[in-house]
Amino acid sequence: MGFPTFKIEPVSKEKSHFYLMKEKLFILSCFLVFLTITSCDDDSEVNPSDPIIGEWFDSNPFEGEGLIQSLQYAFNTDGTFESRRVVLEDIDGEILGYLARAIGTFELEGDQLVLSSAQIFIHDDPNNAFSNLDRLTLTDATSEGLITISFNGDQTQLTFTFLPCGPNENCLADLVFERKVSSIK
């Protein structure tokens, strides 16, 4: 089983900055969702005391003043997960809209996290920067992949480390998530 490679092509001057950002977010979202392998039994349970159980988020600036985009993961004791790429207000953290969503299963063996995305939803409205959750479009895609994970000492930070990739491939840097105290909206 191989991992995806992306060909980087020159961008024409006609593409707007907004379109380029959406294209990069789509590629990143697809790649993150692609990082999964389906093999979790329906009746399997994850140890509830496992440090990955719970909700995790990152925060990055979003195009527009006072906005943040966040990749959020919820890992459940039944071996399922949900990820969402959301746009938030910087001041109060209220969710304004969604860019992507994936639903699937996960397995954790030591520091190896296997994600299997059964459903992938994307924002594909060119007239708006983000969508309501119910307006995301279900794709035909599924994804599978392997991620090495680590936690900080008090298990409030989760780091995804991706496999190295070759020259001219669109590689991902480590992603660092904070444990979320309240639930995903």
Kinemage of the C-alpha trace (Angstrom):
@kinemage 1
@onewidth
@group {chain A} dominant
@subgroup {mainchain}
@vectorlist {calphas} color= white
{ca met a 1} P 0.000 0.000 0.000
{ca gly a 2} L 1.480 3.317 -1.006
{ca phe a 3} L 0.862 6.811 0.196
{ca pro a 4} L -0.386 9.622 -2.076
{ca thr a 5} L 1.928 11.868 -3.995
{ca phe a 6} L 0.914 15.233 -5.349
{ca lys a 7} L 2.356 16.900 -8.402
{ca ile a 8} L 3.048 20.588 -7.860
{ca glu a 9} L 2.190 22.622 -10.957
{ca pro a 10} L 2.759 26.310 -11.714
{ca val a 11} L -0.207 28.503 -10.802
{ca ser a 12} L -1.646 30.844 -13.407
{ca lys a 13} L -2.061 34.522 -12.556
{ca glu a 14} L -5.813 34.213 -13.081
{ca lys a 15} L -6.286 32.135 -9.930
{ca ser a 16} L -7.237 34.292 -6.997
{ca his a 17} L -5.581 34.047 -3.588
{ca phe a 18} L -8.845 32.701 -2.193
{ca tyr a 19} L -9.008 29.926 -4.786
{ca leu a 20} L -5.394 28.929 -4.107
{ca met a 21} L -6.038 28.723 -0.373
{ca lys a 22} L -9.157 26.598 -0.905
{ca glu a 23} L -7.173 24.321 -3.206
{ca lys a 24} L -4.429 23.875 -0.604
{ca leu a 25} L -6.990 23.251 2.160
{ca phe a 26} L -8.751 20.687 -0.022
{ca ile a 27} L -5.480 18.860 -0.733
{ca leu a 28} L -4.520 18.949 2.962
{ca ser a 29} L -7.984 17.766 4.039
{ca cys a 30} L -7.973 14.951 1.494
{ca phe a 31} L -4.496 13.901 2.564
{ca leu a 32} L -5.407 13.925 6.250
{ca val a 33} L -8.503 11.924 5.502
{ca phe a 34} L -6.448 9.657 3.212
{ca leu a 35} L -4.358 8.713 6.242
{ca thr a 36} L -6.533 5.788 7.338
{ca ile a 37} L -6.764 1.960 7.233
{ca thr a 38} L -10.068 0.163 7.851
{ca ser a 39} L -9.723 -2.864 10.027
{ca cys a 40} L -11.490 -2.041 13.264
{ca asp a 41} L -14.193 -4.516 14.331
{ca asp a 42} L -17.610 -3.054 15.079
{ca asp a 43} L -17.565 -4.540 18.576
{ca ser a 44} L -13.999 -3.486 19.471
{ca glu a 45} L -13.533 -1.018 22.266
{ca val a 46} L -10.657 1.325 23.013
{ca asn a 47} L -9.489 1.581 26.604
{ca pro a 48} L -11.369 4.640 27.984
{ca ser a 49} L -8.246 5.627 29.930
{ca asp a 50} L -6.199 5.720 26.701
{ca pro a 51} L -4.839 9.264 26.375
{ca ile a 52} L -6.093 9.662 22.787
{ca ile a 53} L -9.750 9.400 23.872
{ca gly a 54} L -11.353 12.819 23.849
{ca glu a 55} L -11.326 15.905 21.679
{ca trp a 56} L -8.303 17.637 20.171
{ca phe a 57} L -7.850 20.831 18.163
{ca asp a 58} L -5.260 23.049 16.507
{ca ser a 59} L -5.556 26.734 15.576
{ca asn a 60} L -4.238 28.621 12.559
{ca pro a 61} L -4.988 32.050 11.097
{ca phe a 62} L -7.716 32.085 8.452
{ca glu a 63} L -8.097 34.477 5.542
{ca gly a 64} L -9.923 37.433 7.054
{ca glu a 65} L -9.384 39.538 10.134
{ca gly a 66} L -10.394 37.981 13.431
{ca leu a 67} L -10.875 34.448 12.060
{ca ile a 68} L -9.156 31.170 12.924
{ca gln a 69} L -9.300 27.796 11.234
{ca ser a 70} L -9.072 24.726 13.399
{ca leu a 71} L -8.663 21.031 12.653
{ca gln a 72} L -10.602 19.170 15.341
{ca tyr a 73} L -10.581 15.455 16.134
{ca ala a 74} L -12.916 13.542 18.458
{ca phe a 75} L -11.711 10.006 19.338
{ca asn a 76} L -14.370 7.827 20.983
{ca thr a 77} L -14.084 4.696 23.166
{ca asp a 78} L -15.985 2.654 20.538
{ca gly a 79} L -13.087 3.095 18.080
{ca thr a 80} L -14.777 5.766 15.965
{ca phe a 81} L -13.546 9.261 15.218
{ca glu a 82} L -14.753 12.445 13.593
{ca ser a 83} L -12.564 15.212 12.228
{ca arg a 84} L -13.694 18.676 11.211
{ca arg a 85} L -11.886 21.616 9.645
{ca val a 86} L -13.804 24.640 11.019
{ca val a 87} L -13.643 28.427 10.815
{ca leu a 88} L -13.962 30.203 14.177
{ca glu a 89} L -14.264 33.734 15.469
{ca asp a 90} L -10.944 34.648 17.073
{ca ile a 91} L -12.502 36.415 20.073
{ca asp a 92} L -14.986 33.857 21.427
{ca gly a 93} L -14.233 30.709 19.429
{ca glu a 94} L -17.751 30.488 17.983
{ca ile a 95} L -17.898 28.226 14.911
{ca leu a 96} L -18.822 30.239 11.838
{ca gly a 97} L -18.622 27.425 9.293
{ca tyr a 98} L -16.968 24.270 8.033
{ca leu a 99} L -14.390 23.413 5.371
{ca ala a 100} L -14.266 19.611 5.672
{ca arg a 101} L -15.453 16.665 7.769
{ca ala a 102} L -14.466 13.000 7.973
{ca ile a 103} L -16.088 10.147 9.887
{ca gly a 104} L -14.479 6.769 10.405
{ca thr a 105} L -12.718 4.339 12.701
{ca phe a 106} L -9.302 4.238 14.323
{ca glu a 107} L -6.939 1.728 15.900
{ca leu a 108} L -4.054 2.526 18.197
{ca glu a 109} L -1.117 0.128 18.606
{ca gly a 110} L 1.528 1.765 20.783
{ca asp a 111} L 2.408 5.028 19.055
{ca gln a 112} L 0.925 3.985 15.676
{ca leu a 113} L -2.497 5.448 14.898
{ca val a 114} L -4.406 3.956 11.988
{ca leu a 115} L -7.269 6.107 10.693
{ca ser a 116} L -9.949 4.844 8.299
{ca ser a 117} L -12.274 7.477 6.900
{ca ala a 118} L -15.510 5.962 5.619
{ca gln a 119} L -17.202 9.277 4.816
{ca ile a 120} L -15.486 12.460 3.648
{ca phe a 121} L -17.369 15.736 3.257
{ca ile a 122} L -15.890 18.879 1.683
{ca his a 123} L -16.796 22.533 1.222
{ca asp a 124} L -17.144 23.113 -2.512
{ca asp a 125} L -19.115 26.364 -2.776
{ca pro a 126} L -16.905 28.798 -4.743
{ca asn a 127} L -19.081 31.744 -3.675
{ca asn a 128} L -18.510 31.327 0.062
{ca ala a 129} L -15.373 30.871 2.167
{ca phe a 130} L -17.020 28.123 4.271
{ca ser a 131} L -20.324 26.247 4.651
{ca asn a 132} L -22.796 25.171 7.285
{ca leu a 133} L -22.156 21.590 8.411
{ca asp a 134} L -25.253 20.330 6.571
{ca arg a 135} L -24.105 22.034 3.333
{ca leu a 136} L -20.812 20.134 3.044
{ca thr a 137} L -20.753 17.739 0.089
{ca leu a 138} L -20.287 14.000 0.638
{ca thr a 139} L -17.554 12.713 -1.679
{ca asp a 140} L -17.034 9.239 -3.113
{ca ala a 141} L -13.584 9.196 -1.520
{ca thr a 142} L -12.455 7.110 1.415
{ca ser a 143} L -9.000 7.208 2.896
{ca glu a 144} L -6.642 5.201 4.994
{ca gly a 145} L -3.274 5.868 6.538
{ca leu a 146} L -0.822 5.509 9.350
{ca ile a 147} L 0.329 8.282 11.686
{ca thr a 148} L 2.916 8.147 14.460
{ca ile a 149} L 1.594 9.948 17.537
{ca ser a 150} L 3.125 11.269 20.737
{ca phe a 151} L 1.881 13.138 23.805
{ca asn a 152} L 3.535 15.726 26.008
{ca gly a 153} L 4.171 14.848 29.675
{ca asp a 154} L 0.737 15.787 31.013
{ca gln a 155} L -1.075 14.474 27.896
{ca thr a 156} L -2.582 17.846 27.006
{ca gln a 157} L -0.837 17.941 23.608
{ca leu a 158} L -1.055 15.332 20.855
{ca thr a 159} L 1.416 15.374 17.939
{ca phe a 160} L 0.816 13.680 14.568
{ca thr a 161} L 4.078 12.798 12.805
{ca phe a 162} L 3.730 11.736 9.174
{ca leu a 163} L 5.928 9.334 7.243
{ca pro a 164} L 8.742 10.969 5.274
{ca cys a 165} L 8.061 11.540 1.605
{ca gly a 166} L 10.247 11.829 -1.467
{ca pro a 167} L 11.421 14.796 -3.518
{ca asn a 168} L 8.755 16.879 -5.283
{ca glu a 169} L 6.014 15.470 -3.071
{ca asn a 170} L 3.657 17.624 -1.039
{ca cys a 171} L 4.783 16.569 2.462
{ca leu a 172} L 3.069 17.392 5.733
{ca ala a 173} L 4.868 18.766 8.756
{ca asp a 174} L 4.003 17.555 12.246
{ca leu a 175} L 0.577 18.659 13.492
{ca val a 176} L 0.197 19.554 17.168
{ca phe a 177} L -3.223 19.438 18.842
{ca glu a 178} L -4.374 20.651 22.254
{ca arg a 179} L -6.822 18.637 24.359
{ca lys a 180} L -10.242 20.270 24.221
{ca val a 181} L -12.105 20.721 27.477
{ca ser a 182} L -15.608 21.172 26.002
{ca ser a 183} L -17.244 19.157 23.221
{ca ile a 184} L -17.096 19.869 19.464
{ca lys a 185} L -20.060 22.010 18.479
